[in-house]
Amino acid sequence: MSELTCLELSVLLWVAHILCQAAAARAEFGDSYLFSPRDASVIAKGPVCGRASRALANYVENLGPFIAMDLALIATQQTGGWGATVWILARIVYLPIYLVGTPYIRTAIWAVSVIGLLMMLGRLAGY
């Protein structure tokens, strides 16, 4: 899978995270909260809403380094490695595993995504 394809998929996966989090928040708090300015903080009581919010936050934290390295690989024409593919596939698997609440597998999948980022960094460094 090309780095550009992985970049495009990363945006679609971001949308999927947003939709999952919004659906979980709607189920937890209802439309009145979802469409409000959210001035008052609420705490999720059910596990899925909290997991969806944490999965989104984790994805956003990891998306920045991915985009930086992916664009650097594209700009320097050092494409063709497996790092971006490993990262996006791991992140695709990560969301449902997180929502289900499988702790050790979730962490292992996250670690695989970090390995993908390190593979990209290595390729960028010339290894």
C-alpha positions in Angstrom: 0.0 0.0 0.0 1.5 3.4 -0.9 2.2 6.1 1.6 -0.4 8.3 -0.1 -3.0 5.6 0.2 -2.2 5.2 3.9 -2.5 9.0 4.4 -5.9 9.0 2.7 -7.0 6.0 4.9 -5.7 7.8 8.0 -8.2 10.6 7.3 -11.1 8.1 6.8 -10.1 6.4 10.0 -10.2 9.7 11.8 -13.7 10.2 10.6 -14.6 6.6 11.8 -13.2 7.5 15.3 -15.3 10.7 15.3 -18.4 8.9 14.3 -17.9 6.1 16.9 -17.3 8.7 19.6 -20.4 10.7 18.6 -22.6 7.6 18.4 -21.4 6.5 21.9 -21.9 10.0 23.3 -25.4 10.1 21.8 -26.3 6.8 23.3 -24.9 7.8 26.7 -26.1 11.5 26.9 -28.8 11.9 24.2 -29.3 14.4 21.5 -29.8 17.4 23.8 -26.2 17.1 25.0 -24.8 16.1 21.7 -26.2 19.3 20.0 -25.5 21.6 22.9 -22.5 23.9 23.4 -21.4 21.4 26.1 -20.7 24.1 28.7 -21.2 21.6 31.5 -18.8 18.7 31.8 -20.3 15.3 32.0 -18.7 12.0 33.0 -19.4 8.9 31.0 -21.0 6.1 33.1 -20.9 3.4 30.5 -17.6 1.9 29.3 -18.1 2.3 25.5 -18.4 6.1 25.6 -15.3 6.5 27.6 -13.4 4.0 25.5 -14.5 5.7 22.3 -13.3 9.1 23.6 -10.0 7.6 24.8 -9.5 5.8 21.5 -10.1 9.1 19.6 -7.6 10.9 21.8 -5.0 8.2 21.4 -5.5 8.3 17.6 -5.1 12.0 17.4 -1.9 11.8 19.5 -0.5 9.2 17.1 -1.8 10.8 13.9 0.6 13.8 14.1 3.8 11.8 14.0 2.4 9.6 11.3 1.5 12.5 9.0 4.8 14.1 9.6 6.8 11.0 8.6 4.5 10.0 5.8 4.7 13.4 4.2 8.5 13.5 4.7 8.8 10.1 3.0 6.6 11.3 0.1 8.5 14.7 -0.2 11.9 13.0 -0.2 10.7 10.3 -2.6 11.7 7.5 -0.1 8.4 5.7 -0.5 7.9 2.0 -0.8 8.5 0.8 2.7 6.1 -1.1 4.9 6.0 1.3 7.8 3.0 3.3 6.8 1.0 0.1 5.9 1.9 -1.5 9.2 0.8 1.7 11.0 -2.6 2.1 9.3 -3.5 -1.6 9.5 -2.7 -1.6 13.2 -4.7 1.5 13.8 -7.7 0.1 11.9 -7.6 -3.0 14.1 -7.0 -0.9 17.2 -10.4 0.9 17.2 -12.8 -2.1 17.5 -10.4 -3.9 19.9 -10.4 -0.8 22.1 -14.2 -0.5 22.0 -14.7 -4.1 23.0 -12.3 -3.6 25.9 -9.6 -6.2 25.3 -6.7 -4.8 27.3 -3.5 -6.8 26.4 -4.3 -7.2 22.8 -5.1 -3.5 22.5 -1.7 -2.6 23.9 0.0 -5.1 21.6 -1.7 -3.6 18.6 -0.7 -0.1 19.7 2.9 -1.4 20.0 2.7 -2.7 16.4 1.6 0.8 15.2 4.6 2.3 17.0 6.8 -0.2 15.2 5.3 1.0 12.0 6.2 4.6 12.9 9.8 3.5 13.8 10.0 1.7 10.4 9.0 4.9 8.7 11.6 6.9 10.7 14.3 4.3 9.8 13.5 4.6 6.1 13.6 8.3 6.4 17.0 8.1 8.1 18.3 5.9 5.3 18.1 2.4 6.9 
